[in-house]
Amino acid sequence: MPATSKAPLDADEERVTRAQRLLIQLGAALVHRPFDTGTHERLRAFLADDADDVLASLAVLQQRPETELRQRIAELAGHRLFVGGAA
């Protein structure tokens, strides 16, 4: 295993990330085939079953202070971010 392995996502990060990927996929599918009933059903299912939990997780993530967010991004990216444009 590499020494620079990335930190795992916490539950809220995982939920929001999965939802974002799904919604981008569904959006692209709707553009490609706007009347596909399967895509519409998957979107309806997401909205009915998962959207409230995703929005709650997103609210939790948005409450994090900027310094904590920057630190978490650096952990996930596997490198240090510089503040104020310094390189």
N, CA, C and O atoms as CSV, one atom per row, in Angstrom:
chain,resi,resn,atom,element,x,y,z
A,1,MET,N,N,0.856,-1.187,0.000
A,1,MET,CA,C,0.000,0.000,0.000
A,1,MET,C,C,0.892,1.237,0.000
A,1,MET,O,O,1.866,1.284,0.751
A,2,PRO,N,N,0.583,2.245,-0.827
A,2,PRO,CA,C,1.420,3.449,-0.879
A,2,PRO,C,C,1.372,4.228,0.425
A,2,PRO,O,O,0.365,4.220,1.133
A,3,ALA,N,N,2.471,4.897,0.731
A,3,ALA,CA,C,2.558,5.685,1.962
A,3,ALA,C,C,1.691,6.931,1.898
A,3,ALA,O,O,1.393,7.519,2.938
A,4,THR,N,N,1.280,7.347,0.712
A,4,THR,CA,C,0.493,8.565,0.556
A,4,THR,C,C,-0.987,8.259,0.331
A,4,THR,O,O,-1.666,8.990,-0.391
A,5,SER,N,N,-1.492,7.185,0.941
A,5,SER,CA,C,-2.905,6.837,0.753
A,5,SER,C,C,-3.795,7.945,1.290
A,5,SER,O,O,-3.487,8.583,2.297
A,6,LYS,N,N,-4.897,8.159,0.600
A,6,LYS,CA,C,-5.810,9.241,0.957
A,6,LYS,C,C,-6.689,8.829,2.129
A,6,LYS,O,O,-6.944,7.645,2.351
A,7,ALA,N,N,-7.138,9.817,2.863
A,7,ALA,CA,C,-8.026,9.592,3.997
A,7,ALA,C,C,-9.392,9.128,3.488
A,7,ALA,O,O,-9.840,9.577,2.433
A,8,PRO,N,N,-10.053,8.240,4.220
A,8,PRO,CA,C,-11.390,7.812,3.796
A,8,PRO,C,C,-12.417,8.925,4.034
A,8,PRO,O,O,-12.231,9.787,4.893
A,9,LEU,N,N,-13.495,8.887,3.259
A,9,LEU,CA,C,-14.585,9.843,3.444
A,9,LEU,C,C,-15.372,9.488,4.687
A,9,LEU,O,O,-15.540,8.312,5.008
A,10,ASP,N,N,-15.858,10.506,5.392
A,10,ASP,CA,C,-16.763,10.225,6.497
A,10,ASP,C,C,-18.162,9.981,5.915
A,10,ASP,O,O,-18.356,10.121,4.708
A,11,ALA,N,N,-19.121,9.626,6.743
A,11,ALA,CA,C,-20.453,9.236,6.256
A,11,ALA,C,C,-21.131,10.355,5.461
A,11,ALA,O,O,-21.724,10.097,4.414
A,12,ASP,N,N,-21.046,11.589,5.947
A,12,ASP,CA,C,-21.678,12.706,5.237
A,12,ASP,C,C,-20.993,12.972,3.901
A,12,ASP,O,O,-21.661,13.200,2.893
A,13,GLU,N,N,-19.680,12.944,3.894
A,13,GLU,CA,C,-18.940,13.156,2.649
A,13,GLU,C,C,-19.269,12.070,1.635
A,13,GLU,O,O,-19.461,12.355,0.453
A,14,GLU,N,N,-19.334,10.840,2.093
A,14,GLU,CA,C,-19.654,9.717,1.217
A,14,GLU,C,C,-21.053,9.859,0.626
A,14,GLU,O,O,-21.250,9.667,-0.574
A,15,ARG,N,N,-22.026,10.196,1.477
A,15,ARG,CA,C,-23.414,10.336,1.025
A,15,ARG,C,C,-23.544,11.431,-0.034
A,15,ARG,O,O,-24.188,11.229,-1.064
A,16,VAL,N,N,-22.938,12.579,0.218
A,16,VAL,CA,C,-23.030,13.698,-0.721
A,16,VAL,C,C,-22.286,13.374,-2.020
A,16,VAL,O,O,-22.768,13.696,-3.106
A,17,THR,N,N,-21.133,12.748,-1.916
A,17,THR,CA,C,-20.356,12.393,-3.104
A,17,THR,C,C,-21.110,11.399,-3.977
A,17,THR,O,O,-21.177,11.565,-5.195
A,18,ARG,N,N,-21.675,10.372,-3.363
A,18,ARG,CA,C,-22.445,9.383,-4.135
A,18,ARG,C,C,-23.653,10.034,-4.812
A,18,ARG,O,O,-23.955,9.747,-5.970
A,19,ALA,N,N,-24.333,10.907,-4.083
A,19,ALA,CA,C,-25.502,11.581,-4.651
A,19,ALA,C,C,-25.095,12.485,-5.808
A,19,ALA,O,O,-25.777,12.528,-6.832
A,20,GLN,N,N,-24.002,13.197,-5.654
A,20,GLN,CA,C,-23.541,14.087,-6.719
A,20,GLN,C,C,-23.240,13.282,-7.981
A,20,GLN,O,O,-23.645,13.668,-9.077
A,21,ARG,N,N,-22.540,12.180,-7.828
A,21,ARG,CA,C,-22.222,11.334,-8.992
A,21,ARG,C,C,-23.491,10.798,-9.648
A,21,ARG,O,O,-23.609,10.800,-10.874
A,22,LEU,N,N,-24.435,10.339,-8.833
A,22,LEU,CA,C,-25.690,9.816,-9.369
A,22,LEU,C,C,-26.459,10.905,-10.110
A,22,LEU,O,O,-26.955,10.669,-11.212
A,23,LEU,N,N,-26.564,12.089,-9.521
A,23,LEU,CA,C,-27.334,13.160,-10.149
A,23,LEU,C,C,-26.684,13.654,-11.436
A,23,LEU,O,O,-27.386,14.001,-12.387
A,24,ILE,N,N,-25.369,13.690,-11.480
A,24,ILE,CA,C,-24.688,14.055,-12.733
A,24,ILE,C,C,-24.985,12.998,-13.793
A,24,ILE,O,O,-25.274,13.330,-14.942
A,25,GLN,N,N,-24.914,11.741,-13.409
A,25,GLN,CA,C,-25.208,10.648,-14.337
A,25,GLN,C,C,-26.653,10.733,-14.835
A,25,GLN,O,O,-26.907,10.596,-16.032
A,26,LEU,N,N,-27.591,10.956,-13.923
A,26,LEU,CA,C,-28.993,11.059,-14.313
A,26,LEU,C,C,-29.232,12.290,-15.183
A,26,LEU,O,O,-30.004,12.224,-16.140
A,27,GLY,N,N,-28.589,13.400,-14.869
A,27,GLY,CA,C,-28.726,14.602,-15.685
A,27,GLY,C,C,-28.239,14.365,-17.105
A,27,GLY,O,O,-28.889,14.771,-18.069
A,28,ALA,N,N,-27.101,13.711,-17.229
A,28,ALA,CA,C,-26.572,13.399,-18.571
A,28,ALA,C,C,-27.514,12.451,-19.307
A,28,ALA,O,O,-27.741,12.610,-20.507
A,29,ALA,N,N,-28.059,11.476,-18.601
A,29,ALA,CA,C,-28.996,10.535,-19.221
A,29,ALA,C,C,-30.254,11.257,-19.695
A,29,ALA,O,O,-30.792,10.934,-20.754
A,30,LEU,N,N,-30.723,12.230,-18.919
A,30,LEU,CA,C,-31.913,12.987,-19.319
A,30,LEU,C,C,-31.645,13.861,-20.540
A,30,LEU,O,O,-32.530,14.048,-21.374
A,31,VAL,N,N,-30.442,14.391,-20.649
A,31,VAL,CA,C,-30.095,15.179,-21.829
A,31,VAL,C,C,-30.035,14.268,-23.053
A,31,VAL,O,O,-30.531,14.616,-24.125
A,32,HIS,N,N,-29.428,13.110,-22.879
A,32,HIS,CA,C,-29.266,12.174,-23.994
A,32,HIS,C,C,-30.597,11.566,-24.435
A,32,HIS,O,O,-30.881,11.466,-25.628
A,33,ARG,N,N,-31.408,11.161,-23.452
A,33,ARG,CA,C,-32.706,10.535,-23.757
A,33,ARG,C,C,-33.754,11.125,-22.799
A,33,ARG,O,O,-34.075,10.512,-21.781
A,34,PRO,N,N,-34.278,12.295,-23.118
A,34,PRO,CA,C,-35.148,13.025,-22.185
A,34,PRO,C,C,-36.437,12.303,-21.799
A,34,PRO,O,O,-37.031,12.631,-20.772
A,35,PHE,N,N,-36.878,11.343,-22.582
A,35,PHE,CA,C,-38.148,10.677,-22.283
A,35,PHE,C,C,-37.966,9.244,-21.809
A,35,PHE,O,O,-38.917,8.463,-21.811
A,36,ASP,N,N,-36.758,8.895,-21.405
A,36,ASP,CA,C,-36.500,7.536,-20.925
A,36,ASP,C,C,-37.161,7.335,-19.562
A,36,ASP,O,O,-36.790,7.979,-18.581
A,37,THR,N,N,-38.123,6.455,-19.512
A,37,THR,CA,C,-38.887,6.250,-18.273
A,37,THR,C,C,-38.032,5.645,-17.161
A,37,THR,O,O,-38.279,5.909,-15.984
A,38,GLY,N,N,-37.029,4.838,-17.517
A,38,GLY,CA,C,-36.146,4.271,-16.498
A,38,GLY,C,C,-35.353,5.337,-15.777
A,38,GLY,O,O,-35.192,5.286,-14.558
A,39,THR,N,N,-34.856,6.306,-16.532
A,39,THR,CA,C,-34.108,7.413,-15.927
A,39,THR,C,C,-35.020,8.251,-15.032
A,39,THR,O,O,-34.632,8.648,-13.934
A,40,HIS,N,N,-36.214,8.510,-15.505
A,40,HIS,CA,C,-37.167,9.280,-14.695
A,40,HIS,C,C,-37.485,8.537,-13.403
A,40,HIS,O,O,-37.603,9.156,-12.345
A,41,GLU,N,N,-37.624,7.228,-13.477
A,41,GLU,CA,C,-37.932,6.439,-12.277
A,41,GLU,C,C,-36.765,6.462,-11.294
A,41,GLU,O,O,-36.979,6.551,-10.085
A,42,ARG,N,N,-35.542,6.382,-11.796
A,42,ARG,CA,C,-34.369,6.446,-10.908
A,42,ARG,C,C,-34.289,7.806,-10.220
A,42,ARG,O,O,-33.948,7.887,-9.040
A,43,LEU,N,N,-34.605,8.875,-10.956
A,43,LEU,CA,C,-34.602,10.208,-10.360
A,43,LEU,C,C,-35.701,10.341,-9.314
A,43,LEU,O,O,-35.471,10.864,-8.223
A,44,ARG,N,N,-36.895,9.864,-9.651
A,44,ARG,CA,C,-37.998,9.898,-8.672
A,44,ARG,C,C,-37.652,9.110,-7.411
A,44,ARG,O,O,-37.944,9.549,-6.298
A,45,ALA,N,N,-37.028,7.943,-7.591
A,45,ALA,CA,C,-36.649,7.119,-6.434
A,45,ALA,C,C,-35.627,7.849,-5.563
A,45,ALA,O,O,-35.728,7.832,-4.336
A,46,PHE,N,N,-34.654,8.481,-6.192
A,46,PHE,CA,C,-33.670,9.240,-5.423
A,46,PHE,C,C,-34.364,10.342,-4.628
A,46,PHE,O,O,-34.122,10.495,-3.431
A,47,LEU,N,N,-35.222,11.103,-5.288
A,47,LEU,CA,C,-35.905,12.215,-4.615
A,47,LEU,C,C,-36.788,11.724,-3.475
A,47,LEU,O,O,-36.861,12.369,-2.429
A,48,ALA,N,N,-37.453,10.604,-3.664
A,48,ALA,CA,C,-38.356,10.074,-2.636
A,48,ALA,C,C,-37.603,9.417,-1.481
A,48,ALA,O,O,-38.002,9.547,-0.324
A,49,ASP,N,N,-36.519,8.714,-1.793
A,49,ASP,CA,C,-35.879,7.878,-0.779
A,49,ASP,C,C,-34.606,8.446,-0.168
A,49,ASP,O,O,-34.303,8.163,0.991
A,50,ASP,N,N,-33.860,9.235,-0.919
A,50,ASP,CA,C,-32.519,9.610,-0.477
A,50,ASP,C,C,-32.263,11.102,-0.346
A,50,ASP,O,O,-31.358,11.504,0.386
A,51,ALA,N,N,-33.021,11.916,-1.022
A,51,ALA,CA,C,-32.718,13.351,-1.091
A,51,ALA,C,C,-32.679,14.010,0.288
A,51,ALA,O,O,-31.798,14.831,0.544
A,52,ASP,N,N,-33.597,13.678,1.165
A,52,ASP,CA,C,-33.616,14.318,2.482
A,52,ASP,C,C,-32.335,14.028,3.269
A,52,ASP,O,O,-31.777,14.926,3.898
A,53,ASP,N,N,-31.869,12.775,3.234
A,53,ASP,CA,C,-30.631,12.427,3.935
A,53,ASP,C,C,-29.430,13.123,3.317
A,53,ASP,O,O,-28.534,13.572,4.031
A,54,VAL,N,N,-29.407,13.213,1.996
A,54,VAL,CA,C,-28.298,13.891,1.314
A,54,VAL,C,C,-28.289,15.373,1.668
A,54,VAL,O,O,-27.231,15.941,1.940
A,55,LEU,N,N,-29.448,15.995,1.665
A,55,LEU,CA,C,-29.517,17.417,2.017
A,55,LEU,C,C,-29.098,17.650,3.465
A,55,LEU,O,O,-28.460,18.659,3.766
A,56,ALA,N,N,-29.443,16.741,4.353
A,56,ALA,CA,C,-29.016,16.857,5.750
A,56,ALA,C,C,-27.497,16.732,5.852
A,56,ALA,O,O,-26.862,17.483,6.592
A,57,SER,N,N,-26.914,15.795,5.120
A,57,SER,CA,C,-25.455,15.645,5.118
A,57,SER,C,C,-24.779,16.872,4.529
A,57,SER,O,O,-23.754,17.325,5.037
A,58,LEU,N,N,-25.346,17.405,3.466
A,58,LEU,CA,C,-24.793,18.610,2.856
A,58,LEU,C,C,-24.817,19.774,3.846
A,58,LEU,O,O,-23.859,20.544,3.918
A,59,ALA,N,N,-25.892,19.906,4.600
A,59,ALA,CA,C,-25.983,20.965,5.607
A,59,ALA,C,C,-24.897,20.795,6.668
A,59,ALA,O,O,-24.305,21.781,7.107
A,60,VAL,N,N,-24.632,19.567,7.080
A,60,VAL,CA,C,-23.566,19.301,8.061
A,60,VAL,C,C,-22.219,19.733,7.496
A,60,VAL,O,O,-21.432,20.391,8.177
A,61,LEU,N,N,-21.962,19.359,6.248
A,61,LEU,CA,C,-20.681,19.726,5.631
A,61,LEU,C,C,-20.546,21.237,5.480
A,61,LEU,O,O,-19.457,21.781,5.665
A,62,GLN,N,N,-21.636,21.918,5.147
A,62,GLN,CA,C,-21.592,23.368,4.960
A,62,GLN,C,C,-21.390,24.116,6.267
A,62,GLN,O,O,-21.023,25.291,6.247
A,63,GLN,N,N,-21.619,23.470,7.397
A,63,GLN,CA,C,-21.420,24.115,8.696
A,63,GLN,C,C,-19.968,24.086,9.156
A,63,GLN,O,O,-19.616,24.755,10.128
A,64,ARG,N,N,-19.136,23.333,8.481
A,64,ARG,CA,C,-17.733,23.245,8.870
A,64,ARG,C,C,-17.042,24.582,8.610
A,64,ARG,O,O,-17.287,25.224,7.588
A,65,PRO,N,N,-16.182,24.998,9.532
A,65,PRO,CA,C,-15.428,26.235,9.327
A,65,PRO,C,C,-14.475,26.096,8.133
A,65,PRO,O,O,-14.055,24.991,7.789
A,66,GLU,N,N,-14.143,27.227,7.511
A,66,GLU,CA,C,-13.291,27.216,6.324
A,66,GLU,C,C,-11.954,26.531,6.593
A,66,GLU,O,O,-11.469,25.773,5.753
A,67,THR,N,N,-11.362,26.788,7.742
A,67,THR,CA,C,-10.060,26.164,8.039
A,67,THR,C,C,-10.185,24.646,8.096
A,67,THR,O,O,-9.299,23.933,7.625
A,68,GLU,N,N,-11.267,24.153,8.663
A,68,GLU,CA,C,-11.489,22.710,8.720
A,68,GLU,C,C,-11.715,22.136,7.319
A,68,GLU,O,O,-11.213,21.060,6.993
A,69,LEU,N,N,-12.469,22.860,6.500
A,69,LEU,CA,C,-12.702,22.418,5.122
A,69,LEU,C,C,-11.390,22.354,4.339
A,69,LEU,O,O,-11.142,21.381,3.625
A,70,ARG,N,N,-10.558,23.371,4.465
A,70,ARG,CA,C,-9.274,23.378,3.768
A,70,ARG,C,C,-8.396,22.208,4.219
A,70,ARG,O,O,-7.752,21.550,3.401
A,71,GLN,N,N,-8.380,21.960,5.527
A,71,GLN,CA,C,-7.586,20.855,6.058
A,71,GLN,C,C,-8.114,19.519,5.527
A,71,GLN,O,O,-7.335,18.637,5.168
A,72,ARG,N,N,-9.423,19.381,5.482
A,72,ARG,CA,C,-10.024,18.136,5.003
A,72,ARG,C,C,-9.749,17.933,3.512
A,72,ARG,O,O,-9.457,16.816,3.085
A,73,ILE,N,N,-9.839,18.987,2.730
A,73,ILE,CA,C,-9.528,18.896,1.300
A,73,ILE,C,C,-8.080,18.441,1.124
A,73,ILE,O,O,-7.790,17.586,0.287
A,74,ALA,N,N,-7.183,19.010,1.908
A,74,ALA,CA,C,-5.777,18.627,1.819
A,74,ALA,C,C,-5.597,17.153,2.172
A,74,ALA,O,O,-4.842,16.446,1.504
A,75,GLU,N,N,-6.276,16.685,3.210
A,75,GLU,CA,C,-6.201,15.269,3.585
A,75,GLU,C,C,-6.680,14.382,2.456
A,75,GLU,O,O,-6.035,13.389,2.118
A,76,LEU,N,N,-7.807,14.739,1.878
A,76,LEU,CA,C,-8.387,13.923,0.815
A,76,LEU,C,C,-7.565,13.966,-0.465
A,76,LEU,O,O,-7.477,12.974,-1.189
A,77,ALA,N,N,-6.967,15.116,-0.739
A,77,ALA,CA,C,-6.159,15.266,-1.946
A,77,ALA,C,C,-4.764,14.677,-1.766
A,77,ALA,O,O,-4.070,14.390,-2.742
A,78,GLY,N,N,-4.363,14.500,-0.519
A,78,GLY,CA,C,-3.051,13.928,-0.251
A,78,GLY,C,C,-1.910,14.922,-0.339
A,78,GLY,O,O,-0.755,14.534,-0.510
A,79,HIS,N,N,-2.230,16.208,-0.224
A,79,HIS,CA,C,-1.178,17.220,-0.244
A,79,HIS,C,C,-1.623,18.437,0.540
A,79,HIS,O,O,-2.784,18.547,0.936
A,80,ARG,N,N,-0.692,19.350,0.761
A,80,ARG,CA,C,-0.971,20.563,1.539
A,80,ARG,C,C,-1.400,21.690,0.615
A,80,ARG,O,O,-0.779,21.917,-0.423
A,81,LEU,N,N,-2.460,22.395,0.988
A,81,LEU,CA,C,-2.908,23.558,0.242
A,81,LEU,C,C,-2.292,24.803,0.857
A,81,LEU,O,O,-2.176,24.917,2.078
A,82,PHE,N,N,-1.900,25.727,0.003
A,82,PHE,CA,C,-1.324,26.976,0.483
A,82,PHE,C,C,-2.394,28.051,0.485
A,82,PHE,O,O,-3.194,28.141,-0.447
A,83,VAL,N,N,-2.409,28.869,1.534
A,83,VAL,CA,C,-3.388,29.922,1.690
A,83,VAL,C,C,-2.805,31.232,1.139
A,83,VAL,O,O,-1.607,31.485,1.264
A,84,GLY,N,N,-3.662,32.060,0.529
A,84,GLY,CA,C,-3.246,33.376,0.080
A,84,GLY,C,C,-2.442,33.367,-1.209
A,84,GLY,O,O,-1.706,34.312,-1.491
A,85,GLY,N,N,-2.577,32.314,-1.986
A,85,GLY,CA,C,-1.923,32.258,-3.281
A,85,GLY,C,C,-0.440,31.934,-3.228
A,85,GLY,O,O,0.210,31.893,-4.272
A,86,ALA,N,N,0.118,31.700,-2.037
A,86,ALA,CA,C,1.533,31.350,-1.934
A,86,ALA,C,C,1.758,29.947,-2.490
A,86,ALA,O,O,0.909,29.069,-2.338
A,87,ALA,N,N,2.879,29.747,-3.122
A,87,ALA,CA,C,3.159,28.424,-3.673
A,87,ALA,C,C,4.397,27.810,-3.093
A,87,ALA,O,O,4.763,26.694,-3.460
